Amino acid sequence: MSFWAASRMSIVRWLDKRQPSESLVLSAVALLVGLLTGVGIWLFEQLIELAQFISFEVIGESLADFGPWTIGLLPVLGGLIVGLLVHYFVGPERHHGVAGIMEAVALAGGRLRYKRVPIKAVASALSIGSGASVGPEDPSVQIGANLGSMFGQWLHLSDERVKSLVAAGAAGGIAAAFNAPIAGVFFAIEIVLGEISARVFGAVLLSAVVSAVFSQAVSGPQPAFAVPPYTFNSFGELPLYVGLGVLAGPLAALYVRALYLAHDFFHHLKTPSWLKPALAGVLVGGVGVFMPQIFGVGYEVVEAVLNGANYTVGLLAALVLAKLVLTAVSIGGGFQGGVFAPSLFLGAMLGGAYGMIMANLFPSMHIIPATFAMVGMAAVLVGAVHAPLTAIILLFEMTNDYRIILPLMLSVAVSFLLAQWLQRDSVYTLSLARKGLRIEHGHDVDVLEAITVGEVMATDVATLSESDTLAAASEKLMRLRHHGLPVLDQNGKLVGILTVQDIERAQANNRHVSLDKLTVGETCTRSLLVAYPDESLGVALRRMGVRDIGRLPVVSRDDSQQLLGVLRRVDVVRAYDAARTRRAALRHRAQQVRLGLYSDLDVEEVLVEPGSVCDGRSVQAIPWPHDCVVASVRRGQEMLLPHGDTILKAGDALVIVYENGAIDMVRELCRQPEETAVSSDT
């Protein structure tokens, strides 16, 4: 037994014997996690500086004799090394960065694969040091969260205690990375946990404070950015900060979508995974030759803008576009790093350019563009991560200037609302949502929130025309046995809904008028509640309850008069079946996550396609590769533990535990043969 294992067992036996209170144990471990997180972040920062020195000072200067273009080779070389490290020592991961921590907290009791963190930290340092457009904050959070998970697992603590320590470590990571302990606490509450209790809050607070104290002891108490004092001239400036929020929200939503577009592009690229970061490095290096400001984290450029550097509006706008694209390419291509710092860069460049334009338009207001750059950082950040308190407190702590708080809160609020409207999921939760997992309040996974209106709405909808008589409409409602139908105008646009109650009301108000003389357009309800196909069923059902109505027209977000379908109460029954199936899938997902964490092997879900080798055959009759095991089978709403005589069927979802690349052979066994696919398509 190793020294560390023996020490761990001794501590566990001591705890079992003494049985100290849970709050005391949690507080003591949180202090240790905070201290070690601070140490880990400091070492990580030293690694980044070393990687930058080797890349740009040693290798870069030696290549400079061949021409200035050679600087573009540095991200390519760094990408090749990072790709090999990740391929051979880390392997594929279900989610990038913080999203993986959120999933583990929701489904696996906070248990993380902490043994991989040292290699991932080295790969992140190499990514940043070689010029990839990624940030150090997500790796910092991973260092702290994995330390918390490690101690929780070592001491055999309950799931709730392990999750508390994961949140404490995440708070310590942000606190040390930005010298911002309060922001670290809010980050853990808003993003990692989603809710807070008194016991958890104490552990999170202790870890953040200790981590920040260590960081200040070794690096100094100065804020993350040195900025001049902010001057708030008049309340007339506040509308300008609203305008900044209006720009920041869509930029943040575009940033989130760009990240996942790039991820999908590289995921489907028929190239070895270890080579993809080098390919991404080609684009990063090519742009960096002409625009070196995009290399790495870019904090020097941010600080220059905050201190009024003589940049033009055109250059700042170009930096926004370049950073947005190259961050997406870097993350999607496989460079290790975070999306937090690039969003701050985007906000600073956007705010700086916007401030310059406003200063030229309103010279009498004596606008300082740097103040808009500061506020822009938080405005874009909140649109990306959907954590308003974290964004506000982070910028406040980074600048140590309370006078910025009013315009800051205003701009952040506008950006947050717009970003949520344009892009429902944050940069972290979108990764989970794309795999059918929606996390509510940190640990409750709301199944109805994962079902969209578009999945259950009726699309074959009978309608009425404005010019139809009430007699004809009444006859149609009786024949179809409906209580209401949508009403369209002569151009096919939705203008209202006619219900049985509307007809009865018209009869009561027009006792001496025949229904043949009244039209649907005169009688229908025009003040409509509607649903959208991409919103969750839970949201739509709550909206139906506002007026106690039995149906909602489903319309396009781009055109509120374009009728796409109808959501009825009867559709809720279908949604219930979908929810049961989704809940079974969620249990399967939780088992999948836990299995991978406990076994320290790779776990992946593979679907059995019709006509594949696996379809219709028993488990023992299938030529599985040696380095894999079929752990479980999900069939509709059932979860099966497979035996040798279990017959697999098309549509079964298999959880495969594997190593050494065996998953590729499993996919081939479960994939529909090409000739069958072609013939079925034709």
SEBA-770683 format. One line per field, with one value per residue (C-alpha): y, x, z; residue in three letters. Coordinates in nm, 3 decimals, decimal comma, padded with zeros to 5 digits, always signed. Layout:
BEGIN
north (Y ...) $
east (X ...) $
up (Z ...) $
code (ala ...) $
This chain:
BEGIN
north (+00,000 +00,346 +00,618 +00,824 +00,529 +00,434 +00,794 +00,813 +00,492 +00,616 +00,937 +00,745 +00,510 +00,810 +00,976 +00,656 +00,628 +00,991 +01,065 +01,445 +01,653 +01,671 +02,049 +02,031 +01,773 +01,965 +02,294 +02,138 +01,970 +02,289 +02,481 +02,222 +02,226 +02,607 +02,607 +02,336 +02,502 +02,825 +02,632 +02,446 +02,766 +02,929 +02,629 +02,634 +03,002 +02,925 +02,651 +02,897 +03,147 +02,873 +02,752 +03,108 +03,166 +02,847 +02,907 +03,276 +03,350 +03,035 +02,869 +03,189 +03,381 +03,088 +03,073 +03,450 +03,435 +03,265 +03,550 +03,701 +03,451 +03,173 +03,292 +03,130 +02,789 +02,808 +02,722 +02,438 +02,286 +02,342 +02,187 +01,876 +01,826 +01,896 +01,657 +01,374 +01,439 +01,438 +01,137 +00,911 +01,031 +01,189 +01,033 +01,147 +01,340 +01,373 +01,748 +02,025 +02,190 +02,319 +02,137 +01,807 +01,928 +02,031 +01,689 +01,509 +01,722 +01,654 +01,284 +01,135 +01,289 +01,520 +01,235 +01,341 +01,172 +01,366 +01,155 +01,318 +01,674 +01,705 +01,607 +01,834 +02,123 +02,069 +02,048 +02,370 +02,550 +02,435 +02,546 +02,895 +02,919 +02,828 +03,097 +02,916 +03,150 +02,995 +03,104 +02,973 +03,005 +02,682 +02,476 +02,664 +02,568 +02,208 +02,202 +02,318 +02,108 +01,790 +01,850 +01,880 +01,565 +01,378 +01,451 +01,374 +01,035 +00,956 +01,021 +00,827 +01,127 +01,132 +01,257 +01,586 +01,647 +01,560 +01,803 +02,069 +02,017 +02,027 +02,364 +02,481 +02,388 +02,564 +02,879 +02,858 +02,827 +03,149 +03,326 +03,245 +03,302 +03,651 +03,745 +03,765 +03,549 +03,685 +03,619 +03,268 +03,207 +03,330 +03,124 +02,809 +02,901 +03,012 +02,771 +02,464 +02,407 +02,623 +02,664 +02,710 +02,600 +02,727 +02,428 +02,439 +02,816 +02,794 +02,543 +02,741 +03,066 +02,915 +02,765 +03,087 +03,300 +03,067 +03,029 +03,406 +03,467 +03,230 +03,389 +03,737 +03,618 +03,488 +03,726 +04,044 +04,197 +04,394 +04,334 +04,130 +04,444 +04,776 +05,040 +05,416 +05,555 +05,550 +05,879 +05,885 +06,226 +06,228 +06,013 +06,104 +05,833 +05,553 +05,515 +05,463 +05,168 +05,025 +05,045 +04,858 +04,582 +04,563 +04,492 +04,263 +04,021 +03,920 +03,902 +03,660 +03,447 +03,439 +03,341 +03,043 +02,924 +02,966 +02,745 +02,458 +02,503 +02,468 +02,169 +01,993 +02,073 +01,921 +01,631 +01,522 +01,593 +01,264 +01,325 +01,155 +01,325 +01,397 +01,594 +01,821 +02,074 +02,119 +02,188 +02,445 +02,589 +02,651 +02,896 +03,054 +03,097 +03,231 +03,507 +03,568 +03,660 +03,971 +04,018 +03,890 +04,038 +03,727 +03,491 +03,333 +03,484 +03,843 +04,008 +04,247 +04,376 +04,404 +04,601 +04,829 +04,907 +04,967 +05,216 +05,408 +05,263 +05,432 +05,161 +05,249 +05,148 +04,938 +04,744 +04,678 +04,555 +04,329 +04,188 +04,109 +03,912 +03,737 +03,642 +03,508 +03,286 +03,170 +03,087 +02,868 +02,708 +02,654 +02,494 +02,296 +02,177 +02,026 +02,283 +02,264 +02,580 +02,789 +03,012 +03,253 +03,477 +03,508 +03,643 +03,910 +03,996 +04,023 +04,249 +04,478 +04,520 +04,571 +04,821 +05,007 +05,048 +05,145 +05,398 +05,562 +05,596 +05,744 +05,986 +06,116 +06,139 +06,316 +06,521 +06,737 +06,438 +06,384 +06,009 +05,789 +05,483 +05,271 +05,273 +05,116 +04,857 +04,763 +04,731 +04,547 +04,273 +04,185 +04,236 +03,979 +03,743 +03,730 +03,662 +03,367 +03,203 +03,327 +03,410 +03,780 +03,797 +03,636 +03,879 +04,188 +04,090 +03,968 +04,299 +04,491 +04,291 +04,310 +04,690 +04,768 +05,061 +05,087 +05,387 +05,159 +04,946 +05,135 +05,135 +04,788 +04,642 +04,813 +04,689 +04,338 +04,313 +04,415 +04,182 +03,891 +03,923 +03,956 +03,668 +03,437 +03,533 +03,465 +03,162 +02,979 +02,783 +02,917 +02,816 +02,547 +02,417 +02,393 +02,099 +01,919 +02,020 +01,883 +01,542 +01,572 +01,685 +01,997 +02,080 +02,285 +02,424 +02,248 +01,890 +01,846 +01,727 +01,834 +01,586 +01,803 +02,082 +01,851 +01,796 +02,071 +02,182 +02,083 +01,720 +01,677 +01,946 +01,853 +01,974 +01,858 +02,140 +02,221 +02,598 +02,852 +03,158 +03,507 +03,510 +03,182 +03,213 +03,112 +02,849 +02,683 +02,716 +02,564 +02,270 +02,215 +02,221 +01,964 +01,740 +01,745 +01,733 +02,025 +02,301 +02,559 +02,618 +02,874 +03,152 +03,261 +03,566 +03,558 +03,543 +03,238 +03,435 +03,357 +03,631 +03,462 +03,152 +03,063 +02,855 +02,713 +02,980 +03,252 +03,113 +03,092 +03,449 +03,569 +03,393 +03,554 +03,903 +03,866 +03,677 +03,797 +03,745 +03,417 +03,252 +03,264 +03,644 +03,651 +03,582 +03,415 +03,732 +03,931 +03,676 +03,510 +03,591 +03,796 +03,838 +03,516 +03,324 +03,130 +02,874 +02,829 +02,496 +02,530 +02,609 +02,345 +02,181 +02,288 +02,655 +02,612 +02,421 +02,695 +02,948 +02,743 +02,752 +03,134 +03,146 +02,787 +02,720 +02,386 +02,471 +02,701 +02,792 +02,718 +02,989 +03,074 +03,302 +03,492 +03,545 +03,537 +03,496 +03,187 +02,892 +02,579 +02,364 +02,347 +02,224 +02,069 +01,906 +01,570 +01,624 +01,639 +01,269 +01,196 +01,412 +01,199 +00,891 +01,088 +01,201 +00,842 +00,743 +01,047 +00,968 +00,615 +00,766 +00,998 +00,708 +00,538 +00,855 +00,877 +00,516 +00,585 +00,882 +00,704 +00,392 +00,589 +00,778 +00,472 +00,247 +00,521 +00,374 +00,531 +00,494 +00,571 +00,509 +00,340 +00,293 -00,039 +00,040 -00,176 -00,442 -00,412 -00,710 -00,663 -00,637 -00,955 -01,142 -01,249 -01,076 -01,391 -01,440 -01,099 -01,075 -00,795 -00,659 -00,778 -00,438 -00,365 -00,469 -00,407 -00,266 -00,204 -00,178 +00,082 -00,033 +00,230 +00,285 -00,025 -00,062 -00,413 -00,574 -00,790 -01,160 -01,381 -01,485 -01,131 -01,055 -00,704 -00,516 -00,213 +00,100 -00,039 +00,203 +00,017 +00,154 +00,037 +00,044 +00,029 +00,119 +00,122 +00,251 -00,052 +00,177 +00,216 -00,161 -00,152 +00,128 -00,081 -00,376 -00,154 +00,042 -00,026 -00,169 +00,089 -00,119 -00,162 +00,209 +00,297 +00,053 +00,173 +00,534 +00,455) $
east (+00,000 +00,135 +00,205 -00,093 -00,332 -00,213 -00,254 -00,599 -00,710 -00,567 -00,769 -01,086 -01,039 -00,978 -01,297 -01,494 -01,361 -01,398 -01,712 -01,677 -01,973 -02,037 -02,007 -01,665 -01,536 -01,679 -01,527 -01,185 -01,178 -01,305 -01,013 -00,771 -00,937 -00,916 -00,548 -00,452 -00,662 -00,469 -00,143 -00,268 -00,373 -00,038 +00,148 -00,084 -00,006 +00,367 +00,318 +00,144 +00,429 +00,685 +00,493 +00,467 +00,839 +00,939 +00,694 +00,740 +01,085 +01,283 +01,116 +00,965 +01,293 +01,480 +01,226 +01,215 +01,523 +01,307 +01,055 +00,782 +00,530 +00,692 +00,511 +00,204 +00,368 +00,362 -00,010 +00,033 +00,320 +00,138 -00,178 +00,012 +00,156 -00,179 -00,356 -00,116 -00,137 -00,516 -00,541 -00,308 -00,353 -00,700 -00,921 -01,263 -01,481 -01,857 -01,855 -01,600 -01,485 -01,744 -02,031 -01,876 -01,862 -02,228 -02,328 -02,130 -02,293 -02,641 -02,607 -02,304 -02,293 -02,007 -01,767 -01,510 -01,215 -00,959 -00,662 -00,679 -00,650 -00,266 -00,243 -00,535 -00,370 -00,046 -00,239 -00,425 -00,099 +00,050 -00,264 -00,253 +00,126 +00,137 -00,118 -00,453 -00,746 -00,861 -00,872 -00,727 -01,040 -01,220 -00,905 -00,870 -01,225 -01,153 -00,844 -01,042 -01,351 -01,150 -00,955 -01,284 -01,418 -01,095 -01,105 -01,475 -01,422 -01,112 -01,297 -01,608 -01,835 -02,198 -02,300 -02,425 -02,092 -01,892 -02,100 -02,040 -01,664 -01,680 -01,855 -01,601 -01,316 -01,480 -01,522 -01,157 -01,055 -01,233 -01,116 -00,750 -00,767 -00,919 -00,831 -01,207 -01,334 -01,690 -01,729 -01,598 -01,874 -02,145 -01,997 -02,033 -02,390 -02,521 -02,342 -02,214 -02,486 -02,776 -02,891 -02,734 -02,789 -02,632 -02,399 -02,282 -02,240 -01,994 -01,774 -01,783 -01,701 -01,411 -01,255 -01,285 -01,134 -00,840 -00,766 -00,773 -00,555 -00,290 -00,309 -00,264 +00,023 +00,225 +00,112 +00,007 -00,331 -00,373 -00,691 -00,679 -00,668 -00,501 -00,752 -00,779 -01,055 -01,401 -01,586 -01,966 -02,045 -02,424 -02,733 -02,755 -02,494 -02,722 -02,917 -02,582 -02,513 -02,851 -02,731 -02,414 -02,626 -02,833 -02,513 -02,354 -02,647 -02,658 -02,278 -02,279 -02,551 -02,353 -02,042 -02,221 -02,356 -02,018 -01,853 -02,089 -02,087 -01,709 -01,739 -01,975 -01,751 -01,440 -01,638 -01,749 -01,414 -01,263 -00,924 -00,747 -00,848 -00,486 -00,434 -00,739 -00,581 -00,293 -00,541 -00,714 -00,368 -00,318 -00,608 -00,515 -00,154 -00,250 -00,464 -00,214 +00,059 -00,141 -00,322 -00,102 -00,343 -00,560 -00,289 -00,351 -00,566 -00,524 -00,533 -00,253 -00,472 -00,772 -00,571 -00,439 -00,795 -00,902 -00,618 -00,711 -00,467 -00,475 -00,667 -00,899 -01,263 -01,185 -00,911 -01,131 -01,415 -01,172 -01,047 -01,405 -01,464 -01,125 -01,148 -01,501 -01,410 -01,071 -01,196 -01,462 -01,201 -00,958 -01,215 -01,384 -01,051 -00,949 -00,725 -00,768 -00,884 -01,180 -01,442 -01,459 -01,161 -01,239 -01,584 -01,416 -01,191 -01,491 -01,670 -01,371 -01,320 -01,692 -01,725 -01,410 -01,530 -01,880 -01,739 -01,527 -01,828 -02,041 -01,760 -01,755 -02,134 -02,174 -01,858 -02,026 -02,076 -01,699 -01,733 -01,436 -01,442 -01,250 -01,549 -01,765 -01,492 -01,511 -01,889 -01,877 -01,668 -01,941 -02,220 -02,080 -01,978 -02,330 -02,475 -02,240 -02,263 -02,611 -02,487 -02,565 -02,449 -02,117 -02,059 -02,144 -01,941 -01,648 -01,605 -01,656 -01,381 -01,149 -01,174 -01,221 -01,442 -01,793 -01,884 -01,924 -02,192 -02,502 -02,424 -02,277 -02,601 -02,809 -02,601 -02,573 -02,950 -03,023 -02,758 -02,877 -03,240 -03,151 -02,902 -03,155 -03,417 -03,183 -03,006 -03,190 -02,888 -02,561 -02,220 -02,217 -02,574 -02,602 -02,360 -02,590 -02,911 -02,782 -02,772 -03,121 -03,022 -03,170 -03,061 -03,292 -03,175 -02,841 -02,950 -03,314 -03,334 -03,675 -03,784 -04,070 -03,819 -03,632 -03,940 -04,013 -04,353 -04,250 -04,216 -04,578 -04,783 -05,042 -04,931 -05,231 -05,454 -05,805 -05,862 -06,135 -06,141 -06,241 -06,513 -06,675 -07,018 -07,068 -07,315 -07,053 -06,792 -07,026 -07,101 -06,727 -06,648 -06,922 -06,811 -06,447 -06,540 -06,309 -06,368 -06,182 -06,001 -05,745 -05,872 -05,677 -05,716 -05,733 -05,351 -05,333 -05,204 -05,317 -05,545 -05,734 -05,903 -06,272 -06,399 -06,735 -06,751 -06,708 -07,006 -07,223 -07,129 -07,223 -07,559 -07,632 -07,541 -07,728 -08,046 -08,240 -07,960 -07,908 -07,566 -07,561 -07,540 -07,242 -06,885 -06,598 -06,386 -06,643 -06,661 -06,323 -06,078 -05,791 -05,588 -05,391 -05,153 -04,918 -04,640 -04,319 -04,190 -03,846 -03,963 -04,011 -04,343 -04,324 -04,318 -04,612 -04,819 -04,768 -04,883 -05,198 -05,273 -05,270 -05,612 -05,717 -05,732 -05,718 -05,508 -05,232 -05,153 -04,787 -04,626 -04,285 -04,062 -03,979 -04,344 -04,608 -04,882 -04,730 -04,927 -04,714 -04,944 -05,160 -05,073 -05,380 -05,442 -05,466 -05,110 -05,003 -05,093 -04,854 -04,600 -04,639 -04,531 -04,245 -04,151 -04,144 -03,918 -03,701 -03,676 -03,563 -03,303 -03,198 -03,151 -02,949 -02,741 -02,681 -02,566 -02,342 -02,178 -02,132 -01,994 -01,729 -01,630 -01,612 -01,429 -01,199 -01,261 -01,429 -01,806 -02,019 -02,375 -02,419 -02,752 -02,831 -02,940 -03,177 -02,997 -02,673 -02,472 -02,620 -02,982 -03,169 -02,869 -02,787 -02,507 -02,293 -02,325 -02,181 -01,803 -01,730 -01,375 -01,178 -01,142 -01,513 -01,815 -02,187 -02,287 -02,659 -02,927 -03,205 -03,511 -03,783 -03,878 -03,694 -03,336 -03,192 -02,882 -02,770 -02,684 -02,532 -02,874 -03,019 -03,139 -03,052 -03,301 -03,291 -03,336 -03,164 -02,919 -02,610 -02,381 -02,031 -01,739 -01,418 -01,053 -00,787 -01,018 -01,252 -01,552 -01,489 -01,537 -01,854 -01,997 -01,935 -02,119 -02,419 -02,420 -02,657 -02,471 -02,423 -02,591 -02,898 -02,909 -02,885 -03,157 -03,390 -03,339 -03,416) $
up (+00,000 -00,092 +00,163 +00,045 +00,055 +00,405 +00,524 +00,377 +00,546 +00,879 +00,853 +00,765 +01,063 +01,291 +01,168 +01,221 +01,574 +01,683 +01,480 +01,472 +01,356 +00,982 +00,979 +01,145 +00,897 +00,602 +00,720 +00,781 +00,441 +00,272 +00,427 +00,292 -00,051 -00,063 +00,030 -00,218 -00,487 -00,436 -00,462 -00,770 -00,948 -00,869 -01,015 -01,316 -01,377 -01,356 -01,614 -01,846 -01,812 -01,879 -02,185 -02,318 -02,260 -02,441 -02,726 -02,800 -02,656 -02,724 -03,024 -03,165 -03,168 -03,320 -03,604 -03,653 -03,879 -04,142 -04,141 -03,923 -04,059 -03,856 -03,543 -03,696 -03,655 -03,275 -03,230 -03,482 -03,286 -02,957 -03,099 -03,206 -02,856 -02,689 -02,924 -02,844 -02,468 -02,467 -02,699 -02,503 -02,143 -02,114 -02,379 -02,498 -02,254 -02,247 -02,186 -02,200 -01,880 -01,635 -01,809 -01,702 -01,342 -01,356 -01,488 -01,218 -00,947 -01,088 -01,166 -00,993 -00,648 -00,747 -00,821 -01,081 -01,251 -01,053 -01,171 -01,514 -01,387 -01,384 -01,752 -01,842 -01,658 -01,850 -02,177 -02,090 -02,007 -02,338 -02,524 -02,376 -02,392 -02,761 -02,850 -02,869 -02,806 -02,479 -02,116 -01,788 -01,575 -01,670 -01,602 -01,272 -01,177 -01,275 -01,053 -00,750 -00,820 -00,872 -00,552 -00,365 -00,529 -00,455 -00,082 -00,065 -00,228 -00,023 +00,302 +00,188 +00,242 +00,133 -00,210 -00,065 +00,112 -00,199 -00,405 -00,141 -00,167 -00,547 -00,524 -00,264 -00,495 -00,791 -00,578 -00,479 -00,844 -00,945 -00,629 -00,699 -01,077 -01,049 -00,691 -00,645 -00,356 -00,354 -00,726 -00,664 -00,409 -00,647 -00,932 -00,720 -00,623 -00,964 -01,196 -01,013 -00,751 -00,866 -00,506 -00,165 +00,195 +00,515 +00,552 +00,192 +00,200 +00,489 +00,308 -00,018 +00,160 +00,355 +00,045 -00,157 +00,119 +00,188 -00,183 -00,236 +00,072 -00,060 -00,405 -00,258 -00,039 -00,334 -00,609 -00,428 -00,338 -00,661 -00,867 -01,187 -01,404 -01,326 -01,438 -01,385 -01,160 -01,314 -01,357 -01,364 -01,510 -01,523 -01,533 -01,900 -01,963 -01,842 -02,171 -02,343 -02,114 -02,212 -02,572 -02,475 -02,320 -02,640 -02,835 -02,576 -02,547 -02,916 -02,928 -02,633 -02,793 -03,118 -02,921 -02,763 -03,097 -03,267 -03,006 -03,075 -03,451 -03,442 -03,208 -03,451 -03,747 -03,589 -03,442 -03,789 -03,950 -04,074 -03,915 -03,621 -03,297 -03,197 -03,519 -03,487 -03,244 -03,488 -03,769 -03,548 -03,477 -03,849 -03,855 -03,521 -03,630 -03,973 -03,823 -03,544 -03,793 -03,883 -03,552 -03,266 -03,007 -03,041 -02,917 -02,577 -02,305 -02,425 -02,082 -02,184 -02,467 -02,233 -01,979 -02,254 -02,367 -02,007 -01,972 -02,287 -02,540 -02,879 -03,065 -03,351 -03,368 -03,675 -03,496 -03,193 -03,416 -03,603 -03,272 -03,168 -03,488 -03,481 -03,112 -03,152 -03,448 -03,321 -02,972 -03,129 -03,355 -03,066 -02,833 -03,110 -03,246 -02,915 -02,746 -02,369 -02,197 -02,101 -02,260 -01,965 -02,044 -02,418 -02,329 -02,113 -02,408 -02,642 -02,395 -02,349 -02,724 -02,789 -02,504 -02,607 -02,966 -02,854 -02,606 -02,877 -03,105 -02,826 -02,731 -03,089 -03,108 -02,773 -02,712 -02,450 -02,219 -02,178 -02,217 -02,127 -02,360 -02,108 -01,873 -02,144 -02,198 -01,828 -01,831 -02,164 -02,008 -01,760 -02,015 -02,260 -01,979 -01,835 -02,179 -02,220 -01,876 -01,764 -01,416 -01,351 -00,989 -01,076 -01,363 -01,157 -00,851 -01,060 -01,239 -00,917 -00,746 -01,046 -01,062 -00,689 -00,794 -00,653 -00,870 -01,173 -01,010 -01,136 -01,510 -01,467 -01,329 -01,595 -01,886 -01,742 -01,694 -02,054 -02,195 -01,980 -02,089 -02,456 -02,450 -02,281 -02,538 -02,831 -02,684 -02,407 -02,284 -02,154 -02,284 -02,014 -02,013 -02,393 -02,390 -02,146 -02,325 -02,657 -02,488 -02,342 -01,993 -01,840 -01,488 -01,270 -00,934 -00,952 -00,882 -00,977 -01,336 -01,464 -01,728 -01,859 -01,912 -02,150 -02,370 -02,618 -02,741 -03,092 -02,984 -02,877 -03,054 -03,316 -03,660 -03,864 -03,744 -03,859 -03,885 -03,943 -04,164 -04,052 -04,316 -04,202 -04,042 -03,681 -03,798 -04,017 -03,745 -03,485 -03,714 -03,774 -03,403 -03,334 -03,620 -03,511 -03,141 -03,064 -02,810 -03,016 -03,345 -03,466 -03,692 -04,001 -04,221 -04,600 -04,617 -04,393 -04,095 -03,740 -03,604 -03,321 -03,183 -03,171 -02,880 -02,784 -02,511 -02,776 -02,971 -02,658 -02,568 -02,919 -02,897 -02,560 -02,687 -03,019 -02,928 -03,235 -03,487 -03,668 -03,645 -04,026 -04,000 -03,765 -03,877 -03,701 -03,735 -03,536 -03,256 -03,208 -02,929 -03,069 -02,753 -02,768 -02,551 -02,777 -02,745 -02,942 -03,074 -02,913 -02,560 -02,293 -02,230 -01,866 -01,965 -02,204 -01,948 -01,690 -01,949 -02,016 -01,645 -01,638 -01,810 -01,749 -02,123 -02,297 -02,604 -02,722 -03,082 -03,158 -03,370 -03,510 -03,305 -03,624 -03,716 -03,442 -03,705 -03,865 -03,724 -03,683 -03,471 -03,160 -02,811 -02,649 -02,315 -02,488 -02,607 -02,243 -02,215 -02,499 -02,323 -02,012 -02,206 -02,353 -02,001 -01,876 -02,163 -02,103 -01,731 -01,814 -02,044 -01,765 -01,522 -01,791 -01,830 -01,455 -01,445 -01,742 -01,572 -01,241 -01,407 -01,588 -01,275 -01,053 -01,299 -01,435 -01,780 -02,082 -02,108 -02,410 -02,527 -02,865 -03,045 -03,220 -03,576 -03,786 -03,989 -03,793 -03,670 -03,320 -03,432 -03,339 -03,199 -02,846 -02,656 -02,649 -03,026 -03,112 -03,176 -02,925 -02,904 -02,600 -02,431 -02,377 -02,172 -02,234 -01,894 -01,952 -02,218 -02,234 -02,429 -02,427 -02,064 -01,941 -01,826 -01,869 -01,725 -02,019 -01,994 -02,258 -02,390 -02,397 -02,750 -02,868 -03,084 -03,312 -03,105 -02,796 -02,633 -02,506 -02,237 -02,332 -02,088 -02,289 -02,325 -02,597 -02,870 -02,867 -02,909 -03,283 -03,335 -03,121 -03,336 -03,647 -03,493 -03,412 -03,736 -04,023 -04,325 -04,598 -04,869 -04,646 -04,571 -04,941 -05,044 -04,769 -04,873 -05,235) $
code (met ser phe trp ala ala ser arg met ser ile val arg trp leu asp lys arg gln pro ser glu ser leu val leu ser ala val ala leu leu val gly leu leu thr gly val gly ile trp leu phe glu gln leu ile glu leu ala gln phe ile ser phe glu val ile gly glu ser leu ala asp phe gly pro trp thr ile gly leu leu pro val leu gly gly leu ile val gly leu leu val his tyr phe val gly pro glu arg his his gly val ala gly ile met glu ala val ala leu ala gly gly arg leu arg tyr lys arg val pro ile lys ala val ala ser ala leu ser ile gly ser gly ala ser val gly pro glu asp pro ser val gln ile gly ala asn leu gly ser met phe gly gln trp leu his leu ser asp glu arg val lys ser leu val ala ala gly ala ala gly gly ile ala ala ala phe asn ala pro ile ala gly val phe phe ala ile glu ile val leu gly glu ile ser ala arg val phe gly ala val leu leu ser ala val val ser ala val phe ser gln ala val ser gly pro gln pro ala phe ala val pro pro tyr thr phe asn ser phe gly glu leu pro leu tyr val gly leu gly val leu ala gly pro leu ala ala leu tyr val arg ala leu tyr leu ala his asp phe phe his his leu lys thr pro ser trp leu lys pro ala leu ala gly val leu val gly gly val gly val phe met pro gln ile phe gly val gly tyr glu val val glu ala val leu asn gly ala asn tyr thr val gly leu leu ala ala leu val leu ala lys leu val leu thr ala val ser ile gly gly gly phe gln gly gly val phe ala pro ser leu phe leu gly ala met leu gly gly ala tyr gly met ile met ala asn leu phe pro ser met his ile ile pro ala thr phe ala met val gly met ala ala val leu val gly ala val his ala pro leu thr ala ile ile leu leu phe glu met thr asn asp tyr arg ile ile leu pro leu met leu ser val ala val ser phe leu leu ala gln trp leu gln arg asp ser val tyr thr leu ser leu ala arg lys gly leu arg ile glu his gly his asp val asp val leu glu ala ile thr val gly glu val met ala thr asp val ala thr leu ser glu ser asp thr leu ala ala ala ser glu lys leu met arg leu arg his his gly leu pro val leu asp gln asn gly lys leu val gly ile leu thr val gln asp ile glu arg ala gln ala asn asn arg his val ser leu asp lys leu thr val gly glu thr cys thr arg ser leu leu val ala tyr pro asp glu ser leu gly val ala leu arg arg met gly val arg asp ile gly arg leu pro val val ser arg asp asp ser gln gln leu leu gly val leu arg arg val asp val val arg ala tyr asp ala ala arg thr arg arg ala ala leu arg his arg ala gln gln val arg leu gly leu tyr ser asp leu asp val glu glu val leu val glu pro gly ser val cys asp gly arg ser val gln ala ile pro trp pro his asp cys val val ala ser val arg arg gly gln glu met leu leu pro his gly asp thr ile leu lys ala gly asp ala leu val ile val tyr glu asn gly ala ile asp met val arg glu leu cys arg gln pro glu glu thr ala val ser ser asp thr) $
